[in-house]
Amino acid sequence: MQCLLLGGAGFIGSRLALRLLNNGHAVRILDIFDPQIHGDDLAASELWEIKSDQVKISVGDARDSIAVGQALENIDTIFYLAAGTGTGQSMYQIKRYTETNVLGAAVLAEEIARRRSQIRRVIISSSRAVYGEGCYLCSEHGRVFPPSRNPADLEAGQFNPRCPICAGPLTETSSKESDHVQPGSIYGITKFAQEQIMLNTCHALGIAAMALRYQNVYGAGQSLKNPYTGILSLFSQLLLQDRPINVFEDGLATRDFVFVDDVTEFNCRAAESSLLGCHILNVGTAARQTLLDVVLALSAAFQRPAAYSVSGQFRIGDIRHAAADTAMLFQTLGQHTFVSFQEGINRFAAWVLQQDLEADANSRYLKSLEEMAGMGILRGAKATRAQQIQTPWLEKK
Ligand SMILES: NC(=O)c1ccc[n+]([C@@H]2O[C@H](COP(=O)([O-])OP(=O)(O)OC[C@H]3O[C@@H](n4cnc5c(N)ncnc54)[C@H](O)[C@@H]3O)[C@@H](O)[C@H]2O)c1
């Protein structure tokens, strides 16, 4: 395949590029190298170093029709990864997120339409953010889809969504591709618009397309510079610099963490398949970890105590629980054994320890929290309890 990875210098794109090369495909990247993700010096970026001799990398903007048109020359397979990715930040940088994610999709769609006979397949990196709070089970009403949580409830420490019909308690369950789409953030709205613009265009042009709705992707190569997203990067840096970790809400929100190699595996399967038509698939493990599980797992992996506070603070736009229903994924692209959370965290921690962590990571992180608080996105009680975690490793000592 002749592959273009739009936004391919980022976390997932870089790993995908290496995998595609290994599989014998040609790889080209168009990426704006957003300094929030990559820092200011491109040549110093690990992502740049890994690939500049094997991959044709162009620095350019996905919103620029000329740059996208040039990058598409002789390409038959497109991986569309370029996006602004910070859920909290998207709630006040609304124009920027809409331009990057939605206008960018429109530009790509038009350029594809100009080359309809040349493009064979488009793989879109979408997000579980399109589901918003996602699916829950009510003992009375079965599968229900609560709307975004009310800030007043969150202020009062009521973090769990209630049944939208009877206001009764709910049990979290996984989201299916056919579930209601009701994004709870500008990021989620733009990701839905992005996948739909691409799927609609490809459907009209008779081009095969697949939107992969990722859960929380983690692993080696994720940005350690971006303070707006990537909970594992943020927590790791705080932990390694002996800074307190601010765990939002009551620490019991859950996420489905999927290792980056599993995500690139499904991207490759999607691109290399002979499936025609347009499809939407969840990509996640179906397992859940609480935020406190994450702190403990990192503490164990780094063999360091972690000071954390469960702050009761919350971000408007954050969801409570998330996990993928993987039945359709396996049925469409084949069975797969995911990297376990324990194994993935160990691999991630080993990679982090090889990186030069920047001394100002904490101030950058605090500044991002201040910025979000100033915009009314980060709210809630100050620390409700503070604790020093003793990992089993420390107890043995
Ligand atoms: N990482 C996750 O947990 C996760 C979860 C769900 C969905 N996704 C989606 O996967 C994709 C890749 O995410 P990632 O984690 O690798 O993020 P990332 O921030 O590491 O990579 C995104 C890349 O897009 C580039 N980019 C941003 N704006 C651009 C523009 N206007 N023109 C060209 N390039 C631009 C950035 O420079 C960056 O290299 C995104 O579309 C994201 O929404 C990621």
The ligand as an ORCA input file, in Angstrom:
! r2SCAN-3c Opt
* xyz 0 1
  N      -4.644      8.751     22.224
  C      -5.889      8.437     22.542
  O      -6.182      8.017     23.667
  C      -7.000      8.577     21.525
  C      -8.268      8.129     21.862
  C      -9.304      8.272     20.939
  C      -9.056      8.803     19.693
  N      -7.812      9.242     19.387
  C      -7.594      9.850     18.068
  O      -6.444      9.283     17.471
  C      -5.797     10.264     16.670
  C      -4.320     10.341     17.009
  O      -4.206     10.631     18.388
  P      -2.803     10.657     19.142
  O      -3.046     10.152     20.507
  O      -1.765     10.049     18.288
  O      -2.620     12.233     19.271
  P      -1.314     13.122     19.043
  O      -1.667     14.465     19.584
  O      -0.102     12.454     19.556
  O      -1.217     13.185     17.453
  C      -2.022     14.026     16.673
  C      -1.144     14.565     15.581
  O      -1.949     15.406     14.755
  C      -1.141     16.520     14.397
  N      -2.007     17.636     14.024
  C      -2.798     18.385     14.824
  N      -3.391     19.340     14.091
  C      -2.972     19.185     12.808
  C      -3.229     19.877     11.602
  N      -4.045     20.945     11.551
  N      -2.610     19.453     10.482
  C      -1.771     18.386     10.497
  N      -1.490     17.700     11.627
  C      -2.092     18.097     12.755
  C      -0.317     16.827     15.637
  O       0.835     17.598     15.357
  C       0.012     15.429     16.103
  O       1.244     14.988     15.582
  C      -6.541     11.582     16.889
  O      -7.428     11.767     15.824
  C      -7.315     11.337     18.167
  O      -8.510     12.094     18.219
  C      -6.763      9.142     20.261
*
